[in-house]
Amino acid sequence: MYNMLKGSYTESDSPYGNYESDQYEFIPDLSIKYELTTDTEKFEIEHSCAFINTLKTRIVPIQDNSPLIKTE
């Protein structure tokens, strides 16, 4: 998580591949659900909450069931 928020995670030189801002805001009430289908498998992926940088060029969603999400 730290590396994703502090550095580049692709080889792209664009603002989307590398950070121009490492200042993030936490969005606690964001929910994302999508399906990924391959030739042989289907995945249902859900995210709860995310970090978004102040330039709005990068979002780092947190996957459901991640240890980063507290469940009580």
Contacts in CASP RR format, 6 or more apart in sequence:
PFRMAT RR
TARGET T0000
AUTHOR 0000-0000-0000
METHOD contacts of the structure
MODEL  1
MYNMLKGSYTESDSPYGNYESDQYEFIPDLSIKYELTTDTEKFEIEHSCA
FINTLKTRIVPIQDNSPLIKTE
1 60 0 8 1.000
1 68 0 8 1.000
3 9 0 8 1.000
4 60 0 8 1.000
5 22 0 8 1.000
5 24 0 8 1.000
5 51 0 8 1.000
5 60 0 8 1.000
6 19 0 8 1.000
6 22 0 8 1.000
7 18 0 8 1.000
7 19 0 8 1.000
7 22 0 8 1.000
8 17 0 8 1.000
8 18 0 8 1.000
8 19 0 8 1.000
9 17 0 8 1.000
10 17 0 8 1.000
10 18 0 8 1.000
12 18 0 8 1.000
15 55 0 8 1.000
15 57 0 8 1.000
16 57 0 8 1.000
16 58 0 8 1.000
17 58 0 8 1.000
19 53 0 8 1.000
19 58 0 8 1.000
20 55 0 8 1.000
20 57 0 8 1.000
21 53 0 8 1.000
21 54 0 8 1.000
21 55 0 8 1.000
21 57 0 8 1.000
22 53 0 8 1.000
23 53 0 8 1.000
23 54 0 8 1.000
24 51 0 8 1.000
24 52 0 8 1.000
24 53 0 8 1.000
24 54 0 8 1.000
24 60 0 8 1.000
25 51 0 8 1.000
25 52 0 8 1.000
25 53 0 8 1.000
25 54 0 8 1.000
26 49 0 8 1.000
26 50 0 8 1.000
26 51 0 8 1.000
27 49 0 8 1.000
27 50 0 8 1.000
27 51 0 8 1.000
27 52 0 8 1.000
28 49 0 8 1.000
29 49 0 8 1.000
30 47 0 8 1.000
30 48 0 8 1.000
30 49 0 8 1.000
30 50 0 8 1.000
30 61 0 8 1.000
31 46 0 8 1.000
31 47 0 8 1.000
31 48 0 8 1.000
32 46 0 8 1.000
32 47 0 8 1.000
32 50 0 8 1.000
32 61 0 8 1.000
33 44 0 8 1.000
33 45 0 8 1.000
33 46 0 8 1.000
33 47 0 8 1.000
34 44 0 8 1.000
34 45 0 8 1.000
35 42 0 8 1.000
35 43 0 8 1.000
35 44 0 8 1.000
35 45 0 8 1.000
36 42 0 8 1.000
36 43 0 8 1.000
36 45 0 8 1.000
37 43 0 8 1.000
45 63 0 8 1.000
46 63 0 8 1.000
46 64 0 8 1.000
47 61 0 8 1.000
47 62 0 8 1.000
47 63 0 8 1.000
47 64 0 8 1.000
48 62 0 8 1.000
48 64 0 8 1.000
48 69 0 8 1.000
49 61 0 8 1.000
49 62 0 8 1.000
49 69 0 8 1.000
50 59 0 8 1.000
50 60 0 8 1.000
50 61 0 8 1.000
50 62 0 8 1.000
51 59 0 8 1.000
51 60 0 8 1.000
51 62 0 8 1.000
52 58 0 8 1.000
52 59 0 8 1.000
52 60 0 8 1.000
53 59 0 8 1.000
62 68 0 8 1.000
62 69 0 8 1.000
END
